[in-house]
Amino acid sequence: MPRITLPSPEDMNEDQLKVFNKMITGPRGKVQGPIRAAIHNAELADRWQALGALLRYNTSLTPRLSEIAILVTAKSSQSPFEWYAHRIEAEKVGLQPEIIENILKLEKSPLMNDQEALVFDFAHELCAMKSVSHSTYKKALAQFGEKTVVELTALVGYYTMVAMTLNAHEIPLPEGVAPAFALPQDAV
């Protein structure tokens, strides 16, 4: 049960409807997850969805690499909804179930290629330490270059914000979907 109301299109004002319609006609094709909360402020929701679209669909990272970073962030942030949504996306881009299951345990998979393992390390360190070791950062720069390292960092940061929003407002999973892991209850 969400902690806030999640407006349906018939309850939205004109500005909210513009954002809603932009999303359902864009690459996502639907409105789900954190935008359901952000829509309370139409400008926030619009800028949020634009940044999300940029980071999901228009970086130099391949979809596989992006989904590895997002899954690491989802698990590190203990966000069942983010995990649910991006497990589906990871499967669509061909990540093997064994890789996904390893990420669920926050373990690197032996099936990952060198780039995938490096993205896992970078995202895992960034989530766990709120920074990245000199060694991992140097490897990422050598492998991907500065632009991609900036994009990867932004992707992890963005999905951390997404996870916090999903968790704070308790945005529910679709009916009948069990969480892949439990949220710590009343942690604060």
C-alpha positions as CSV (number, residue, x, y, z in Angstrom):
1,M,0.0,0.0,0.0
2,P,1.6,3.3,-1.0
3,R,2.1,6.0,1.6
4,I,0.8,8.7,-0.8
5,T,-1.9,8.9,-3.4
6,L,-0.9,7.8,-6.9
7,P,-3.0,9.9,-9.2
8,S,-4.7,8.2,-12.2
9,P,-5.1,10.1,-15.4
10,E,-8.7,11.1,-14.6
11,D,-7.5,12.8,-11.4
12,M,-4.6,14.7,-13.0
13,N,-4.5,18.4,-13.8
14,E,-3.5,19.6,-17.3
15,D,0.2,19.8,-16.5
16,Q,0.3,16.4,-15.0
17,L,-1.6,15.0,-18.0
18,K,1.0,16.5,-20.4
19,V,3.8,14.6,-18.6
20,F,1.7,11.4,-18.4
21,N,1.0,11.5,-22.1
22,K,4.6,12.3,-23.0
23,M,5.7,9.2,-21.1
24,I,3.1,6.8,-22.6
25,T,3.9,7.9,-26.1
26,G,7.7,7.8,-25.5
27,P,10.2,4.9,-25.3
28,R,8.8,3.7,-21.9
29,G,5.2,3.4,-23.2
30,K,3.8,3.6,-19.6
31,V,4.0,5.4,-16.3
32,Q,5.1,3.3,-13.4
33,G,7.4,3.4,-10.5
34,P,8.8,6.7,-9.1
35,I,7.1,9.0,-11.6
36,R,3.8,7.9,-10.1
37,A,4.9,9.8,-7.0
38,A,6.8,12.6,-8.8
39,I,3.7,13.5,-10.8
40,H,2.4,15.4,-7.8
41,N,4.8,18.1,-9.1
42,A,4.4,18.0,-12.9
43,E,7.6,20.0,-13.6
44,L,9.6,17.6,-11.4
45,A,8.1,14.6,-13.1
46,D,8.8,16.0,-16.5
47,R,12.4,16.8,-15.8
48,W,12.8,13.5,-14.0
49,Q,11.4,11.5,-16.9
50,A,13.7,13.4,-19.4
51,L,16.8,12.6,-17.3
52,G,15.7,9.0,-17.0
53,A,15.2,8.7,-20.7
54,L,18.6,10.2,-21.4
55,L,20.3,7.9,-19.0
56,R,18.4,4.8,-20.1
57,Y,18.4,5.2,-23.9
58,N,21.0,7.7,-24.9
59,T,24.4,7.1,-23.3
60,S,27.4,5.3,-24.7
61,L,26.7,2.3,-22.4
62,T,25.2,-0.7,-24.1
63,P,21.7,-1.7,-22.8
64,R,23.4,-4.8,-21.1
65,L,25.9,-2.7,-19.3
66,S,23.2,-0.2,-18.2
67,E,21.0,-3.0,-16.8
68,I,23.9,-4.5,-14.9
69,A,24.5,-1.1,-13.2
70,I,20.8,-0.6,-12.5
71,L,20.4,-4.1,-11.0
72,V,23.4,-3.5,-8.8
73,T,21.9,-0.2,-7.7
74,A,18.5,-1.8,-7.1
75,K,19.8,-4.5,-4.9
76,S,22.3,-2.2,-3.1
77,S,19.4,0.2,-2.4
78,Q,17.1,-2.6,-1.3
79,S,14.4,-1.5,-3.8
80,P,12.1,-4.5,-4.7
81,F,10.2,-2.4,-7.3
82,E,13.4,-1.3,-9.1
83,W,14.7,-4.8,-9.0
84,Y,11.4,-6.2,-10.4
85,A,11.2,-3.6,-13.3
86,H,14.8,-3.9,-14.3
87,R,15.1,-7.7,-14.0
88,I,12.5,-7.7,-16.8
89,E,14.6,-5.2,-18.8
90,A,17.8,-7.2,-18.2
91,E,16.2,-10.3,-19.5
92,K,15.0,-8.4,-22.6
93,V,18.6,-7.3,-23.4
94,G,19.8,-10.9,-23.0
95,L,21.4,-11.0,-19.6
96,Q,21.5,-14.7,-18.6
97,P,19.5,-15.7,-15.5
98,E,22.7,-16.9,-13.8
99,I,24.2,-13.3,-14.1
100,I,21.0,-11.8,-12.8
101,E,20.9,-14.3,-9.8
102,N,24.5,-13.4,-9.0
103,I,23.7,-9.7,-9.0
104,L,20.8,-10.4,-6.7
105,K,23.4,-11.8,-4.2
106,L,25.7,-8.8,-5.1
107,E,28.2,-11.2,-6.5
108,K,30.1,-10.9,-9.8
109,S,29.2,-13.7,-12.2
110,P,31.8,-15.8,-13.9
111,L,29.6,-15.5,-17.0
112,M,30.2,-11.7,-17.2
113,N,32.7,-10.5,-19.9
114,D,35.4,-8.0,-18.9
115,Q,33.3,-4.9,-19.5
116,E,30.3,-6.3,-17.6
117,A,32.5,-7.3,-14.6
118,L,34.0,-3.8,-14.6
119,V,30.6,-2.1,-14.6
120,F,29.5,-4.5,-11.8
121,D,32.6,-3.5,-9.8
122,F,32.1,0.2,-10.5
123,A,28.4,0.3,-9.6
124,H,28.9,-2.0,-6.5
125,E,31.7,0.2,-5.1
126,L,29.8,3.4,-5.8
127,C,26.7,2.1,-4.0
128,A,28.6,0.6,-1.1
129,M,31.3,3.2,-0.5
130,K,29.6,6.2,-2.1
131,S,32.8,6.5,-4.3
132,V,35.0,4.2,-6.4
133,S,38.5,2.9,-5.6
134,H,41.4,4.4,-7.6
135,S,42.0,1.0,-9.2
136,T,38.5,0.5,-10.4
137,Y,38.2,4.1,-11.6
138,K,41.4,3.8,-13.5
139,K,40.3,0.6,-15.2
140,A,37.0,2.1,-16.1
141,L,38.6,5.2,-17.6
142,A,41.0,2.9,-19.6
143,Q,38.1,0.7,-20.8
144,F,35.4,3.2,-21.5
145,G,36.8,6.7,-21.5
146,E,35.7,9.8,-19.6
147,K,32.3,10.3,-21.2
148,T,31.1,6.8,-20.4
149,V,32.5,6.9,-16.8
150,V,30.5,10.1,-16.2
151,E,27.4,8.5,-17.7
152,L,27.8,5.4,-15.6
153,T,28.2,7.4,-12.5
154,A,25.1,9.5,-13.4
155,L,23.2,6.3,-14.1
156,V,23.9,4.8,-10.7
157,G,23.1,8.1,-9.0
158,Y,19.8,8.5,-10.9
159,Y,18.7,4.9,-10.0
160,T,19.7,5.5,-6.4
161,M,17.3,8.5,-6.4
162,V,14.7,6.2,-8.1
163,A,15.1,3.5,-5.4
164,M,14.9,6.0,-2.6
165,T,11.6,7.4,-4.0
166,L,10.2,4.0,-4.5
167,N,11.1,2.9,-1.0
168,A,10.2,6.1,0.8
169,H,6.7,6.2,-0.7
170,E,6.3,2.4,-0.7
171,I,5.3,2.3,-4.4
172,P,3.8,-1.2,-4.7
173,L,4.8,-4.0,-7.0
174,P,2.1,-5.0,-9.5
175,E,-0.6,-7.2,-7.9
176,G,0.5,-10.8,-7.6
177,V,4.2,-10.0,-7.9
178,A,6.3,-11.2,-4.9
179,P,9.4,-9.1,-4.0
180,A,12.7,-10.7,-4.8
181,F,13.9,-9.7,-1.4
182,A,12.4,-8.2,1.8
183,L,12.7,-4.6,2.7
184,P,14.1,-3.9,6.2
185,Q,11.0,-2.9,8.1
186,D,11.0,0.2,10.3
187,A,14.7,0.7,9.9
188,V,14.5,4.2,11.1
